[in-house]
Amino acid sequence: MVTRITVIGMGYVGIPCAALLADVPGFLVTGLQRRSKRSGWKIEHLNAGKSPFEGDEPGLDELIAKVVAKGSFKVTDDVDVLKDSDVILIDVQTPTDENHVPQYDSLREVSKQIGERIKKGTLVVVESTVAPGTTQNVVQKIIEEKSGLKSDEDFDLAFAYERVMPGKLIRNIVHLPRIVGGNTPQSAKRAVDMYSKIVKAPVHQTDVLTAEVSKTIENAYRDVNIAFANEMALVCESLGVNTYEVIEFVNELDSRNMHIPGAGVGGHCLPKDTWLLRHGLNEYGSQKVEAKFISLAREINNYMPVHMTHLIEDALEKKGVKIQGATVTVLGIAYLENADDTRNTPALVLINTLEEKGAKVVLHDPYVQKWDLGPHEIERDIYTAAKDSDCLALVTRHRDYIDLNFSKLGEIMRTRTLVDGRNVYEEDKLVAHDFEYRAVGKVGLKG
C-alpha cells in the first residue's frame, strides 16, 4: 500500500524531512514549493537531485539524489497535489513583525489551500513553530471552514515540532527525540507511527497545546541562558576580567552549564520563539502573566551586535580613526558557523548600526552566496574584502576564519584593528602584528 505525503515548504525543515520520508518503503513524497523569484529555483534544483544548501549538511546531498533517482521524491508548485495526499506536513515560515506579533500569512494561506482540497481521512501535521494555541485556533479553524470537515471526525490534526539546525539537519531529525501532539489520541498515534519510521530516538505522544508550549519554552530557555552569558560578558568587560576564564571556573561544578557570549543571536527560531510563547500566553492564557524574564533576555541578546559597534568604534579611536568614513569588513553573514543560513542574522543589525554611524561596510562569507537584505555584494575572497579596510569584525565562527594570515592582512589593511565576536583569537597574536584588538567578553571599552 502506498502512502502519499505532501510536505509544504522546501526549507531547512521541509527538505530533510521530505527526503527521509521518501526513503521509507511505501512512501511517495511530494514537496510543495511556491514559485517565486527568491525560492522558485529550488523546484528544478531538487528535482535534479541536488541540495540547495551551500553549507555542510552531512548525508543530505546523497539522500536527495537517492530518493529522486528512485522516484519517491519530487517537488512541484501545483497545490492540487493536496487532493490525493494521505498525509500533509506544514513547514512554512512563521516570522514575527517589529512589534513581535506572529505573521501567519503563509500559514493561513496553506491552511486555506489544504481546506479547499483535503480528502477525508488525511493526517495534517504542523511542523512550523507557532504560538501556543495556533494549531487549533488558526490551522484547524481554517481547514474546517474551507472543507466542511471536522478535525475530530473527518481528518486528523497534529503538531510535531522539529529540532533541526543547519549543519545537522539529518542528524537532528533522526537522532533527537520527537514530540508529537495530537488533536485527538488517534491523530497523535498516526503521527507517531509515521515519525517512528525515520526517527531512531524516542517519539513522545502528547496533546497539541503541550507540544506547542514545549517547543517555544525549549527555545526560550536557551535564549535566556545565552542572554545571561551575554550580560555577564558585559559585566566582565566593564571590570576588566576575561569572561571565558570565569566561565571555565563556574562550569567546574557539575550543576553549572554557563553558556558562552557572542556577537548576537540569530536563526529562524531563537529570535522569535520567545515572542511566540508570549503571544500565545496573551491570546489564550486564562490569567494575566507578563513573562518579563524572557522578554528581557530578548532585549539583551538584541543588544549584542550594537555592542560590537561600540567595540569597533573604540578600537578605531585607539588608532586615531573615526568610525564615520571608516571601512569595516564584516566576517560572517550567516548566523551559524559553517552554514549559509542568514535568517535573523545579528550581522544585519551590526551592518545597519555601522552605516548609521557613517561607516562603509564590506561583507565576506565563504558560504552565503548572496545577500537579500540590503544592497551589499558579498566578497568571496577574504583579502579582497580586507583591502584598505580599517577594521575586521568577526560575527560568525566559520572554520575559514580560525587561522587567518594576519601578517598578510595587516599589509593590505589601511588600519589594523579587529573586533572578535566569537572568542576565536588570542590577543597576544593580534598585538604581535600591531592590531588593536577587542573581543566580546574579553577586552572591553577603554575608558
FENBELVEN-V674286 format. One record per run of one state. SS is the DSSP state (@ for helix, = for strand, . for the rest). FROM is the first residue (numbers start at 0). TO is the last residue. If there is no record, write none. Layout:
ss & from & to
SS & FROM & TO
SS & FROM & TO
This chain:
ss & from & to
. & 0 & 1
= & 2 & 7
. & 8 & 12
@ & 13 & 21
. & 22 & 25
= & 26 & 31
. & 32 & 39
@ & 40 & 46
. & 47 & 58
@ & 59 & 68
. & 69 & 71
= & 72 & 75
. & 76 & 77
@ & 78 & 83
. & 84 & 85
= & 86 & 89
. & 90 & 94
= & 95 & 95
. & 96 & 100
= & 101 & 101
. & 102 & 103
@ & 104 & 114
. & 115 & 121
= & 122 & 125
. & 126 & 132
@ & 133 & 146
. & 147 & 154
= & 155 & 160
. & 161 & 167
@ & 168 & 174
. & 175 & 176
= & 177 & 181
. & 182 & 183
@ & 184 & 194
. & 195 & 201
= & 202 & 206
@ & 207 & 238
. & 239 & 241
@ & 242 & 249
. & 250 & 268
@ & 269 & 283
. & 284 & 290
@ & 291 & 317
. & 318 & 325
= & 326 & 330
. & 331 & 344
@ & 345 & 355
. & 356 & 358
= & 359 & 363
. & 364 & 376
= & 377 & 378
. & 379 & 380
@ & 381 & 385
. & 386 & 389
= & 390 & 393
. & 394 & 397
@ & 398 & 400
. & 401 & 404
@ & 405 & 411
. & 412 & 415
= & 416 & 419
. & 420 & 425
@ & 426 & 431
. & 432 & 434
= & 435 & 438
. & 439 & 441
= & 442 & 442
. & 443 & 446
